[in-house]
Amino acid sequence: MSIQEKQLEQLKERQNQYKKAALEAKTHDDKELALKYMRVIKGMNPMIQAATNGLPVDMGQVGLCDVLVSITSQILELNLF
């Protein structure tokens, strides 16, 4: 697997993580946070397209969604109680 293929795979996985975070925020009535995540998702599309075309992508621009999803879950749970 080439570097570009690995980057493409990582980008798609990260985008899916953001989609899950956006959905979770929306289900907890935090539309502002959900929209923020959707903007990130949309902003990743050119990066995915570049990786699909075999171009290198700066993975540092993608962010840390694993941490983000965890923090989002914790914040939303706290707001419910």
N, CA, C and O atoms as a Maestro MAE file, in Angstrom:
{
 s_m_m2io_version
 :::
 2.0.0
}

f_m_ct {
 s_m_title
 :::
 protein
 m_atom[324] {
  # First column is atom index #
  i_m_mmod_type
  r_m_x_coord
  r_m_y_coord
  r_m_z_coord
  i_m_residue_number
  s_m_chain_name
  s_m_pdb_residue_name
  s_m_pdb_atom_name
  i_m_atomic_number
  :::
  1 25 0.848 -1.178 0.000 1 A "MET " " N  " 7
  2 3 0.000 0.000 0.000 1 A "MET " " CA " 6
  3 2 0.893 1.241 0.000 1 A "MET " " C  " 6
  4 15 1.808 1.362 0.815 1 A "MET " " O  " 8
  5 25 0.616 2.155 -0.920 2 A "SER " " N  " 7
  6 3 1.436 3.357 -1.034 2 A "SER " " CA " 6
  7 2 1.086 4.361 0.071 2 A "SER " " C  " 6
  8 15 0.080 4.215 0.765 2 A "SER " " O  " 8
  9 25 1.923 5.363 0.213 3 A "ILE " " N  " 7
  10 3 1.691 6.408 1.216 3 A "ILE " " CA " 6
  11 2 0.372 7.129 0.927 3 A "ILE " " C  " 6
  12 15 -0.396 7.410 1.847 3 A "ILE " " O  " 8
  13 25 0.108 7.429 -0.344 4 A "GLN " " N  " 7
  14 3 -1.124 8.126 -0.702 4 A "GLN " " CA " 6
  15 2 -2.354 7.275 -0.381 4 A "GLN " " C  " 6
  16 15 -3.377 7.800 0.058 4 A "GLN " " O  " 8
  17 25 -2.252 5.969 -0.599 5 A "GLU " " N  " 7
  18 3 -3.374 5.079 -0.285 5 A "GLU " " CA " 6
  19 2 -3.622 5.024 1.219 5 A "GLU " " C  " 6
  20 15 -4.769 4.987 1.665 5 A "GLU " " O  " 8
  21 25 -2.544 5.018 1.992 6 A "LYS " " N  " 7
  22 3 -2.684 5.032 3.451 6 A "LYS " " CA " 6
  23 2 -3.305 6.341 3.914 6 A "LYS " " C  " 6
  24 15 -4.171 6.353 4.789 6 A "LYS " " O  " 8
  25 25 -2.856 7.449 3.317 7 A "GLN " " N  " 7
  26 3 -3.418 8.742 3.684 7 A "GLN " " CA " 6
  27 2 -4.901 8.815 3.331 7 A "GLN " " C  " 6
  28 15 -5.703 9.343 4.102 7 A "GLN " " O  " 8
  29 25 -5.259 8.286 2.173 8 A "LEU " " N  " 7
  30 3 -6.657 8.288 1.756 8 A "LEU " " CA " 6
  31 2 -7.504 7.486 2.745 8 A "LEU " " C  " 6
  32 15 -8.589 7.916 3.136 8 A "LEU " " O  " 8
  33 25 -7.010 6.346 3.134 9 A "GLU " " N  " 7
  34 3 -7.719 5.500 4.096 9 A "GLU " " CA " 6
  35 2 -7.885 6.228 5.435 9 A "GLU " " C  " 6
  36 15 -8.959 6.206 6.037 9 A "GLU " " O  " 8
  37 25 -6.812 6.867 5.886 10 A "GLN " " N  " 7
  38 3 -6.864 7.601 7.156 10 A "GLN " " CA " 6
  39 2 -7.822 8.788 7.066 10 A "GLN " " C  " 6
  40 15 -8.557 9.065 8.014 10 A "GLN " " O  " 8
  41 25 -7.817 9.480 5.944 11 A "LEU " " N  " 7
  42 3 -8.718 10.621 5.763 11 A "LEU " " CA " 6
  43 2 -10.182 10.185 5.788 11 A "LEU " " C  " 6
  44 15 -11.015 10.830 6.423 11 A "LEU " " O  " 8
  45 25 -10.487 9.102 5.102 12 A "LYS " " N  " 7
  46 3 -11.865 8.617 5.081 12 A "LYS " " CA " 6
  47 2 -12.309 8.161 6.469 12 A "LYS " " C  " 6
  48 15 -13.451 8.392 6.866 12 A "LYS " " O  " 8
  49 25 -11.411 7.519 7.199 13 A "GLU " " N  " 7
  50 3 -11.724 7.081 8.564 13 A "GLU " " CA " 6
  51 2 -11.951 8.296 9.470 13 A "GLU " " C  " 6
  52 15 -12.893 8.316 10.262 13 A "GLU " " O  " 8
  53 25 -11.094 9.293 9.352 14 A "ARG " " N  " 7
  54 3 -11.234 10.498 10.158 14 A "ARG " " CA " 6
  55 2 -12.544 11.215 9.819 14 A "ARG " " C  " 6
  56 15 -13.227 11.723 10.708 14 A "ARG " " O  " 8
  57 25 -12.885 11.252 8.547 15 A "GLN " " N  " 7
  58 3 -14.128 11.887 8.136 15 A "GLN " " CA " 6
  59 2 -15.330 11.140 8.725 15 A "GLN " " C  " 6
  60 15 -16.302 11.765 9.149 15 A "GLN " " O  " 8
  61 25 -15.265 9.826 8.751 16 A "ASN " " N  " 7
  62 3 -16.333 9.041 9.358 16 A "ASN " " CA " 6
  63 2 -16.439 9.315 10.854 16 A "ASN " " C  " 6
  64 15 -17.543 9.350 11.398 16 A "ASN " " O  " 8
  65 25 -15.311 9.510 11.519 17 A "GLN " " N  " 7
  66 3 -15.328 9.827 12.944 17 A "GLN " " CA " 6
  67 2 -16.011 11.175 13.177 17 A "GLN " " C  " 6
  68 15 -16.796 11.326 14.114 17 A "GLN " " O  " 8
  69 25 -15.711 12.145 12.327 18 A "TYR " " N  " 7
  70 3 -16.359 13.447 12.447 18 A "TYR " " CA " 6
  71 2 -17.861 13.337 12.186 18 A "TYR " " C  " 6
  72 15 -18.657 14.017 12.834 18 A "TYR " " O  " 8
  73 25 -18.249 12.479 11.231 19 A "LYS " " N  " 7
  74 3 -19.671 12.274 10.948 19 A "LYS " " CA " 6
  75 2 -20.375 11.708 12.169 19 A "LYS " " C  " 6
  76 15 -21.481 12.131 12.506 19 A "LYS " " O  " 8
  77 25 -19.738 10.751 12.833 20 A "LYS " " N  " 7
  78 3 -20.328 10.171 14.043 20 A "LYS " " CA " 6
  79 2 -20.443 11.226 15.144 20 A "LYS " " C  " 6
  80 15 -21.450 11.290 15.848 20 A "LYS " " O  " 8
  81 25 -19.415 12.042 15.285 21 A "ALA " " N  " 7
  82 3 -19.441 13.101 16.301 21 A "ALA " " CA " 6
  83 2 -20.542 14.112 15.986 21 A "ALA " " C  " 6
  84 15 -21.234 14.571 16.895 21 A "ALA " " O  " 8
  85 25 -20.711 14.463 14.718 22 A "ALA " " N  " 7
  86 3 -21.752 15.411 14.319 22 A "ALA " " CA " 6
  87 2 -23.133 14.840 14.606 22 A "ALA " " C  " 6
  88 15 -24.016 15.546 15.094 22 A "ALA " " O  " 8
  89 25 -23.316 13.565 14.302 23 A "LEU " " N  " 7
  90 3 -24.598 12.924 14.555 23 A "LEU " " CA " 6
  91 2 -24.901 12.864 16.050 23 A "LEU " " C  " 6
  92 15 -26.033 13.094 16.475 23 A "LEU " " O  " 8
  93 25 -23.892 12.558 16.828 24 A "GLU " " N  " 7
  94 3 -24.073 12.509 18.271 24 A "GLU " " CA " 6
  95 2 -24.420 13.890 18.823 24 A "GLU " " C  " 6
  96 15 -25.295 14.015 19.679 24 A "GLU " " O  " 8
  97 25 -23.754 14.903 18.347 25 A "ALA " " N  " 7
  98 3 -24.056 16.264 18.792 25 A "ALA " " CA " 6
  99 2 -25.482 16.652 18.403 25 A "ALA " " C  " 6
  100 15 -26.202 17.279 19.180 25 A "ALA " " O  " 8
  101 25 -25.874 16.270 17.195 26 A "LYS " " N  " 7
  102 3 -27.228 16.596 16.733 26 A "LYS " " CA " 6
  103 2 -28.281 15.872 17.562 26 A "LYS " " C  " 6
  104 15 -29.306 16.462 17.905 26 A "LYS " " O  " 8
  105 25 -28.048 14.621 17.885 27 A "THR " " N  " 7
  106 3 -29.030 13.863 18.672 27 A "THR " " CA " 6
  107 2 -29.155 14.408 20.087 27 A "THR " " C  " 6
  108 15 -30.161 14.176 20.758 27 A "THR " " O  " 8
  109 25 -28.133 15.135 20.546 28 A "HIS " " N  " 7
  110 3 -28.182 15.759 21.867 28 A "HIS " " CA " 6
  111 2 -28.550 17.249 21.758 28 A "HIS " " C  " 6
  112 15 -28.289 18.030 22.673 28 A "HIS " " O  " 8
  113 25 -29.152 17.621 20.636 29 A "ASP " " N  " 7
  114 3 -29.648 18.978 20.395 29 A "ASP " " CA " 6
  115 2 -28.576 20.061 20.465 29 A "ASP " " C  " 6
  116 15 -28.866 21.204 20.818 29 A "ASP " " O  " 8
  117 25 -27.349 19.706 20.131 30 A "ASP " " N  " 7
  118 3 -26.289 20.712 20.049 30 A "ASP " " CA " 6
  119 2 -26.007 20.959 18.567 30 A "ASP " " C  " 6
  120 15 -25.016 20.483 18.014 30 A "ASP " " O  " 8
  121 25 -26.902 21.711 17.950 31 A "LYS " " N  " 7
  122 3 -26.814 21.931 16.503 31 A "LYS " " CA " 6
  123 2 -25.588 22.745 16.107 31 A "LYS " " C  " 6
  124 15 -25.027 22.552 15.028 31 A "LYS " " O  " 8
  125 25 -25.178 23.652 16.982 32 A "GLU " " N  " 7
  126 3 -23.993 24.471 16.687 32 A "GLU " " CA " 6
  127 2 -22.747 23.595 16.563 32 A "GLU " " C  " 6
  128 15 -21.950 23.765 15.640 32 A "GLU " " O  " 8
  129 25 -22.586 22.664 17.491 33 A "LEU " " N  " 7
  130 3 -21.438 21.753 17.450 33 A "LEU " " CA " 6
  131 2 -21.534 20.825 16.246 33 A "LEU " " C  " 6
  132 15 -20.533 20.544 15.587 33 A "LEU " " O  " 8
  133 25 -22.747 20.351 15.962 34 A "ALA " " N  " 7
  134 3 -22.948 19.480 14.800 34 A "ALA " " CA " 6
  135 2 -22.564 20.203 13.514 34 A "ALA " " C  " 6
  136 15 -21.917 19.621 12.643 34 A "ALA " " O  " 8
  137 25 -22.958 21.463 13.392 35 A "LEU " " N  " 7
  138 3 -22.608 22.245 12.191 35 A "LEU " " CA " 6
  139 2 -21.105 22.476 12.093 35 A "LEU " " C  " 6
  140 15 -20.541 22.476 10.999 35 A "LEU " " O  " 8
  141 25 -20.462 22.673 13.232 36 A "LYS " " N  " 7
  142 3 -19.012 22.850 13.239 36 A "LYS " " CA " 6
  143 2 -18.324 21.600 12.680 36 A "LYS " " C  " 6
  144 15 -17.410 21.693 11.860 36 A "LYS " " O  " 8
  145 25 -18.778 20.440 13.137 37 A "TYR " " N  " 7
  146 3 -18.203 19.187 12.639 37 A "TYR " " CA " 6
  147 2 -18.495 19.006 11.151 37 A "TYR " " C  " 6
  148 15 -17.643 18.518 10.408 37 A "TYR " " O  " 8
  149 25 -19.691 19.394 10.713 38 A "MET " " N  " 7
  150 3 -20.033 19.254 9.301 38 A "MET " " CA " 6
  151 2 -19.148 20.145 8.424 38 A "MET " " C  " 6
  152 15 -18.806 19.777 7.300 38 A "MET " " O  " 8
  153 25 -18.786 21.310 8.944 39 A "ARG " " N  " 7
  154 3 -17.868 22.181 8.189 39 A "ARG " " CA " 6
  155 2 -16.500 21.522 8.040 39 A "ARG " " C  " 6
  156 15 -15.866 21.612 6.988 39 A "ARG " " O  " 8
  157 25 -16.056 20.861 9.099 40 A "VAL " " N  " 7
  158 3 -14.776 20.151 9.041 40 A "VAL " " CA " 6
  159 2 -14.861 19.033 8.011 40 A "VAL " " C  " 6
  160 15 -13.942 18.834 7.216 40 A "VAL " " O  " 8
  161 25 -15.984 18.298 8.035 41 A "ILE " " N  " 7
  162 3 -16.184 17.194 7.087 41 A "ILE " " CA " 6
  163 2 -16.119 17.717 5.657 41 A "ILE " " C  " 6
  164 15 -15.444 17.141 4.804 41 A "ILE " " O  " 8
  165 25 -16.824 18.809 5.406 42 A "LYS " " N  " 7
  166 3 -16.835 19.388 4.056 42 A "LYS " " CA " 6
  167 2 -15.442 19.873 3.658 42 A "LYS " " C  " 6
  168 15 -15.046 19.748 2.499 42 A "LYS " " O  " 8
  169 25 -14.708 20.422 4.610 43 A "GLY " " N  " 7
  170 3 -13.362 20.901 4.333 43 A "GLY " " CA " 6
  171 2 -12.375 19.780 4.037 43 A "GLY " " C  " 6
  172 15 -11.322 20.014 3.444 43 A "GLY " " O  " 8
  173 25 -12.712 18.577 4.447 44 A "MET " " N  " 7
  174 3 -11.831 17.434 4.188 44 A "MET " " CA " 6
  175 2 -11.984 16.899 2.761 44 A "MET " " C  " 6
  176 15 -11.104 16.192 2.270 44 A "MET " " O  " 8
  177 25 -13.090 17.229 2.096 45 A "ASN " " N  " 7
  178 3 -13.335 16.699 0.751 45 A "ASN " " CA " 6
  179 2 -12.210 17.017 -0.242 45 A "ASN " " C  " 6
  180 15 -11.813 16.124 -0.990 45 A "ASN " " O  " 8
  181 25 -11.676 18.253 -0.284 46 A "PRO " " N  " 7
  182 3 -10.557 18.505 -1.206 46 A "PRO " " CA " 6
  183 2 -9.307 17.682 -0.862 46 A "PRO " " C  " 6
  184 15 -8.552 17.286 -1.750 46 A "PRO " " O  " 8
  185 25 -9.101 17.430 0.430 47 A "MET " " N  " 7
  186 3 -7.952 16.614 0.836 47 A "MET " " CA " 6
  187 2 -8.135 15.174 0.367 47 A "MET " " C  " 6
  188 15 -7.189 14.536 -0.097 47 A "MET " " O  " 8
  189 25 -9.354 14.672 0.494 48 A "ILE " " N  " 7
  190 3 -9.656 13.309 0.038 48 A "ILE " " CA " 6
  191 2 -9.496 13.219 -1.469 48 A "ILE " " C  " 6
  192 15 -8.966 12.237 -1.988 48 A "ILE " " O  " 8
  193 25 -9.956 14.246 -2.168 49 A "GLN " " N  " 7
  194 3 -9.818 14.265 -3.624 49 A "GLN " " CA " 6
  195 2 -8.343 14.279 -4.031 49 A "GLN " " C  " 6
  196 15 -7.948 13.587 -4.969 49 A "GLN " " O  " 8
  197 25 -7.534 15.067 -3.324 50 A "ALA " " N  " 7
  198 3 -6.099 15.123 -3.631 50 A "ALA " " CA " 6
  199 2 -5.454 13.761 -3.392 50 A "ALA " " C  " 6
  200 15 -4.665 13.295 -4.214 50 A "ALA " " O  " 8
  201 25 -5.785 13.123 -2.273 51 A "ALA " " N  " 7
  202 3 -5.218 11.797 -1.972 51 A "ALA " " CA " 6
  203 2 -5.681 10.773 -2.999 51 A "ALA " " C  " 6
  204 15 -4.917 9.888 -3.383 51 A "ALA " " O  " 8
  205 25 -6.926 10.887 -3.444 52 A "THR " " N  " 7
  206 3 -7.455 9.982 -4.475 52 A "THR " " CA " 6
  207 2 -6.665 10.126 -5.773 52 A "THR " " C  " 6
  208 15 -6.452 9.150 -6.493 52 A "THR " " O  " 8
  209 25 -6.233 11.352 -6.063 53 A "ASN " " N  " 7
  210 3 -5.459 11.612 -7.276 53 A "ASN " " CA " 6
  211 2 -3.966 11.337 -7.101 53 A "ASN " " C  " 6
  212 15 -3.171 11.609 -8.001 53 A "ASN " " O  " 8
  213 25 -3.587 10.796 -5.938 54 A "GLY " " N  " 7
  214 3 -2.195 10.420 -5.722 54 A "GLY " " CA " 6
  215 2 -1.305 11.527 -5.206 54 A "GLY " " C  " 6
  216 15 -0.084 11.374 -5.174 54 A "GLY " " O  " 8
  217 25 -1.896 12.644 -4.799 55 A "LEU " " N  " 7
  218 3 -1.105 13.761 -4.288 55 A "LEU " " CA " 6
  219 2 -0.898 13.609 -2.779 55 A "LEU " " C  " 6
  220 15 -1.754 13.061 -2.085 55 A "LEU " " O  " 8
  221 25 0.232 14.093 -2.278 56 A "PRO " " N  " 7
  222 3 0.461 14.023 -0.828 56 A "PRO " " CA " 6
  223 2 -0.451 15.007 -0.090 56 A "PRO " " C  " 6
  224 15 -0.809 16.060 -0.619 56 A "PRO " " O  " 8
  225 25 -0.817 14.643 1.133 57 A "VAL " " N  " 7
  226 3 -1.714 15.460 1.945 57 A "VAL " " CA " 6
  227 2 -1.057 15.706 3.292 57 A "VAL " " C  " 6
  228 15 -0.445 14.804 3.864 57 A "VAL " " O  " 8
  229 25 -1.184 16.933 3.803 58 A "ASP " " N  " 7
  230 3 -0.670 17.265 5.129 58 A "ASP " " CA " 6
  231 2 -1.665 16.762 6.166 58 A "ASP " " C  " 6
  232 15 -2.698 17.390 6.394 58 A "ASP " " O  " 8
  233 25 -1.357 15.634 6.793 59 A "MET " " N  " 7
  234 3 -2.267 15.014 7.746 59 A "MET " " CA " 6
  235 2 -2.370 15.822 9.036 59 A "MET " " C  " 6
  236 15 -3.272 15.576 9.837 59 A "MET " " O  " 8
  237 25 -1.482 16.766 9.253 60 A "GLY " " N  " 7
  238 3 -1.546 17.612 10.433 60 A "GLY " " CA " 6
  239 2 -2.739 18.551 10.406 60 A "GLY " " C  " 6
  240 15 -3.143 19.063 11.450 60 A "GLY " " O  " 8
  241 25 -3.305 18.784 9.238 61 A "GLN " " N  " 7
  242 3 -4.459 19.666 9.104 61 A "GLN " " CA " 6
  243 2 -5.763 18.963 9.445 61 A "GLN " " C  " 6
  244 15 -6.798 19.616 9.578 61 A "GLN " " O  " 8
  245 25 -5.731 17.663 9.587 62 A "VAL " " N  " 7
  246 3 -6.955 16.892 9.780 62 A "VAL " " CA " 6
  247 2 -7.501 17.008 11.194 62 A "VAL " " C  " 6
  248 15 -8.718 17.003 11.374 62 A "VAL " " O  " 8
  249 25 -6.658 17.110 12.186 63 A "GLY " " N  " 7
  250 3 -7.132 17.238 13.558 63 A "GLY " " CA " 6
  251 2 -7.166 15.916 14.302 63 A "GLY " " C  " 6
  252 15 -6.841 14.864 13.750 63 A "GLY " " O  " 8
  253 25 -7.557 15.985 15.537 64 A "LEU " " N  " 7
  254 3 -7.589 14.815 16.401 64 A "LEU " " CA " 6
  255 2 -9.030 14.455 16.727 64 A "LEU " " C  " 6
  256 15 -9.539 14.824 17.786 64 A "LEU " " O  " 8
  257 25 -9.673 13.757 15.848 65 A "CYS " " N  " 7
  258 3 -11.087 13.475 16.036 65 A "CYS " " CA " 6
  259 2 -11.335 12.457 17.137 65 A "CYS " " C  " 6
  260 15 -12.372 12.529 17.796 65 A "CYS " " O  " 8
  261 25 -10.432 11.513 17.366 66 A "ASP " " N  " 7
  262 3 -10.636 10.526 18.427 66 A "ASP " " CA " 6
  263 2 -10.828 11.229 19.765 66 A "ASP " " C  " 6
  264 15 -11.735 10.898 20.529 66 A "ASP " " O  " 8
  265 25 -9.979 12.185 20.032 67 A "VAL " " N  " 7
  266 3 -10.075 12.963 21.265 67 A "VAL " " CA " 6
  267 2 -11.344 13.807 21.227 67 A "VAL " " C  " 6
  268 15 -12.041 13.941 22.233 67 A "VAL " " O  " 8
  269 25 -11.631 14.363 20.079 68 A "LEU " " N  " 7
  270 3 -12.795 15.221 19.912 68 A "LEU " " CA " 6
  271 2 -14.092 14.469 20.188 68 A "LEU " " C  " 6
  272 15 -14.966 14.977 20.889 68 A "LEU " " O  " 8
  273 25 -14.220 13.277 19.648 69 A "VAL " " N  " 7
  274 3 -15.429 12.476 19.855 69 A "VAL " " CA " 6
  275 2 -15.586 12.138 21.330 69 A "VAL " " C  " 6
  276 15 -16.689 12.216 21.872 69 A "VAL " " O  " 8
  277 25 -14.510 11.770 21.972 70 A "SER " " N  " 7
  278 3 -14.556 11.430 23.391 70 A "SER " " CA " 6
  279 2 -14.964 12.636 24.234 70 A "SER " " C  " 6
  280 15 -15.814 12.527 25.118 70 A "SER " " O  " 8
  281 25 -14.360 13.769 23.955 71 A "ILE " " N  " 7
  282 3 -14.680 14.986 24.705 71 A "ILE " " CA " 6
  283 2 -16.128 15.404 24.446 71 A "ILE " " C  " 6
  284 15 -16.836 15.803 25.371 71 A "ILE " " O  " 8
  285 25 -16.563 15.314 23.198 72 A "THR " " N  " 7
  286 3 -17.940 15.671 22.856 72 A "THR " " CA " 6
  287 2 -18.919 14.804 23.629 72 A "THR " " C  " 6
  288 15 -19.897 15.309 24.181 72 A "THR " " O  " 8
  289 25 -18.668 13.520 23.672 73 A "SER " " N  " 7
  290 3 -19.546 12.604 24.401 73 A "SER " " CA " 6
  291 2 -19.615 12.982 25.868 73 A "SER " " C  " 6
  292 15 -20.696 13.009 26.456 73 A "SER " " O  " 8
  293 25 -18.475 13.272 26.455 74 A "GLN " " N  " 7
  294 3 -18.443 13.622 27.872 74 A "GLN " " CA " 6
  295 2 -19.175 14.927 28.142 74 A "GLN " " C  " 6
  296 15 -19.908 15.036 29.124 74 A "GLN " " O  " 8
  297 25 -18.983 15.913 27.283 75 A "ILE " " N  " 7
  298 3 -19.646 17.211 27.473 75 A "ILE " " CA " 6
  299 2 -21.156 17.058 27.346 75 A "ILE " " C  " 6
  300 15 -21.913 17.603 28.151 75 A "ILE " " O  " 8
  301 25 -21.584 16.325 26.345 76 A "LEU " " N  " 7
  302 3 -23.016 16.158 26.139 76 A "LEU " " CA " 6
  303 2 -23.661 15.376 27.284 76 A "LEU " " C  " 6
  304 15 -24.790 15.667 27.677 76 A "LEU " " O  " 8
  305 25 -22.957 14.399 27.809 77 A "GLU " " N  " 7
  306 3 -23.482 13.652 28.948 77 A "GLU " " CA " 6
  307 2 -23.616 14.550 30.168 77 A "GLU " " C  " 6
  308 15 -24.595 14.450 30.907 77 A "GLU " " O  " 8
  309 25 -22.657 15.413 30.384 78 A "LEU " " N  " 7
  310 3 -22.703 16.324 31.527 78 A "LEU " " CA " 6
  311 2 -23.870 17.298 31.409 78 A "LEU " " C  " 6
  312 15 -24.499 17.648 32.407 78 A "LEU " " O  " 8
  313 25 -24.150 17.729 30.195 79 A "ASN " " N  " 7
  314 3 -25.251 18.671 29.983 79 A "ASN " " CA " 6
  315 2 -26.617 18.029 30.205 79 A "ASN " " C  " 6
  316 15 -27.596 18.728 30.468 79 A "ASN " " O  " 8
  317 25 -26.687 16.705 30.101 80 A "LEU " " N  " 7
  318 3 -27.964 16.032 30.290 80 A "LEU " " CA " 6
  319 2 -28.340 15.882 31.744 80 A "LEU " " C  " 6
  320 15 -29.522 15.735 32.053 80 A "LEU " " O  " 8
  321 25 -27.381 15.914 32.646 81 A "PHE " " N  " 7
  322 3 -27.685 15.670 34.067 81 A "PHE " " CA " 6
  323 2 -27.782 16.916 34.841 81 A "PHE " " C  " 6
  324 15 -28.031 16.876 36.046 81 A "PHE " " O  " 8
  :::
 }
 m_bond[323] {
  # First column is bond index #
  i_m_from
  i_m_to
  i_m_order
  :::
  1 1 2 1
  2 2 3 1
  3 3 4 2
  4 3 5 1
  5 5 6 1
  6 6 7 1
  7 7 8 2
  8 7 9 1
  9 9 10 1
  10 10 11 1
  11 11 12 2
  12 11 13 1
  13 13 14 1
  14 14 15 1
  15 15 16 2
  16 15 17 1
  17 17 18 1
  18 18 19 1
  19 19 20 2
  20 19 21 1
  21 21 22 1
  22 22 23 1
  23 23 24 2
  24 23 25 1
  25 25 26 1
  26 26 27 1
  27 27 28 2
  28 27 29 1
  29 29 30 1
  30 30 31 1
  31 31 32 2
  32 31 33 1
  33 33 34 1
  34 34 35 1
  35 35 36 2
  36 35 37 1
  37 37 38 1
  38 38 39 1
  39 39 40 2
  40 39 41 1
  41 41 42 1
  42 42 43 1
  43 43 44 2
  44 43 45 1
  45 45 46 1
  46 46 47 1
  47 47 48 2
  48 47 49 1
  49 49 50 1
  50 50 51 1
  51 51 52 2
  52 51 53 1
  53 53 54 1
  54 54 55 1
  55 55 56 2
  56 55 57 1
  57 57 58 1
  58 58 59 1
  59 59 60 2
  60 59 61 1
  61 61 62 1
  62 62 63 1
  63 63 64 2
  64 63 65 1
  65 65 66 1
  66 66 67 1
  67 67 68 2
  68 67 69 1
  69 69 70 1
  70 70 71 1
  71 71 72 2
  72 71 73 1
  73 73 74 1
  74 74 75 1
  75 75 76 2
  76 75 77 1
  77 77 78 1
  78 78 79 1
  79 79 80 2
  80 79 81 1
  81 81 82 1
  82 82 83 1
  83 83 84 2
  84 83 85 1
  85 85 86 1
  86 86 87 1
  87 87 88 2
  88 87 89 1
  89 89 90 1
  90 90 91 1
  91 91 92 2
  92 91 93 1
  93 93 94 1
  94 94 95 1
  95 95 96 2
  96 95 97 1
  97 97 98 1
  98 98 99 1
  99 99 100 2
  100 99 101 1
  101 101 102 1
  102 102 103 1
  103 103 104 2
  104 103 105 1
  105 105 106 1
  106 106 107 1
  107 107 108 2
  108 107 109 1
  109 109 110 1
  110 110 111 1
  111 111 112 2
  112 111 113 1
  113 113 114 1
  114 114 115 1
  115 115 116 2
  116 115 117 1
  117 117 118 1
  118 118 119 1
  119 119 120 2
  120 119 121 1
  121 121 122 1
  122 122 123 1
  123 123 124 2
  124 123 125 1
  125 125 126 1
  126 126 127 1
  127 127 128 2
  128 127 129 1
  129 129 130 1
  130 130 131 1
  131 131 132 2
  132 131 133 1
  133 133 134 1
  134 134 135 1
  135 135 136 2
  136 135 137 1
  137 137 138 1
  138 138 139 1
  139 139 140 2
  140 139 141 1
  141 141 142 1
  142 142 143 1
  143 143 144 2
  144 143 145 1
  145 145 146 1
  146 146 147 1
  147 147 148 2
  148 147 149 1
  149 149 150 1
  150 150 151 1
  151 151 152 2
  152 151 153 1
  153 153 154 1
  154 154 155 1
  155 155 156 2
  156 155 157 1
  157 157 158 1
  158 158 159 1
  159 159 160 2
  160 159 161 1
  161 161 162 1
  162 162 163 1
  163 163 164 2
  164 163 165 1
  165 165 166 1
  166 166 167 1
  167 167 168 2
  168 167 169 1
  169 169 170 1
  170 170 171 1
  171 171 172 2
  172 171 173 1
  173 173 174 1
  174 174 175 1
  175 175 176 2
  176 175 177 1
  177 177 178 1
  178 178 179 1
  179 179 180 2
  180 179 181 1
  181 181 182 1
  182 182 183 1
  183 183 184 2
  184 183 185 1
  185 185 186 1
  186 186 187 1
  187 187 188 2
  188 187 189 1
  189 189 190 1
  190 190 191 1
  191 191 192 2
  192 191 193 1
  193 193 194 1
  194 194 195 1
  195 195 196 2
  196 195 197 1
  197 197 198 1
  198 198 199 1
  199 199 200 2
  200 199 201 1
  201 201 202 1
  202 202 203 1
  203 203 204 2
  204 203 205 1
  205 205 206 1
  206 206 207 1
  207 207 208 2
  208 207 209 1
  209 209 210 1
  210 210 211 1
  211 211 212 2
  212 211 213 1
  213 213 214 1
  214 214 215 1
  215 215 216 2
  216 215 217 1
  217 217 218 1
  218 218 219 1
  219 219 220 2
  220 219 221 1
  221 221 222 1
  222 222 223 1
  223 223 224 2
  224 223 225 1
  225 225 226 1
  226 226 227 1
  227 227 228 2
  228 227 229 1
  229 229 230 1
  230 230 231 1
  231 231 232 2
  232 231 233 1
  233 233 234 1
  234 234 235 1
  235 235 236 2
  236 235 237 1
  237 237 238 1
  238 238 239 1
  239 239 240 2
  240 239 241 1
  241 241 242 1
  242 242 243 1
  243 243 244 2
  244 243 245 1
  245 245 246 1
  246 246 247 1
  247 247 248 2
  248 247 249 1
  249 249 250 1
  250 250 251 1
  251 251 252 2
  252 251 253 1
  253 253 254 1
  254 254 255 1
  255 255 256 2
  256 255 257 1
  257 257 258 1
  258 258 259 1
  259 259 260 2
  260 259 261 1
  261 261 262 1
  262 262 263 1
  263 263 264 2
  264 263 265 1
  265 265 266 1
  266 266 267 1
  267 267 268 2
  268 267 269 1
  269 269 270 1
  270 270 271 1
  271 271 272 2
  272 271 273 1
  273 273 274 1
  274 274 275 1
  275 275 276 2
  276 275 277 1
  277 277 278 1
  278 278 279 1
  279 279 280 2
  280 279 281 1
  281 281 282 1
  282 282 283 1
  283 283 284 2
  284 283 285 1
  285 285 286 1
  286 286 287 1
  287 287 288 2
  288 287 289 1
  289 289 290 1
  290 290 291 1
  291 291 292 2
  292 291 293 1
  293 293 294 1
  294 294 295 1
  295 295 296 2
  296 295 297 1
  297 297 298 1
  298 298 299 1
  299 299 300 2
  300 299 301 1
  301 301 302 1
  302 302 303 1
  303 303 304 2
  304 303 305 1
  305 305 306 1
  306 306 307 1
  307 307 308 2
  308 307 309 1
  309 309 310 1
  310 310 311 1
  311 311 312 2
  312 311 313 1
  313 313 314 1
  314 314 315 1
  315 315 316 2
  316 315 317 1
  317 317 318 1
  318 318 319 1
  319 319 320 2
  320 319 321 1
  321 321 322 1
  322 322 323 1
  323 323 324 2
  :::
 }
}
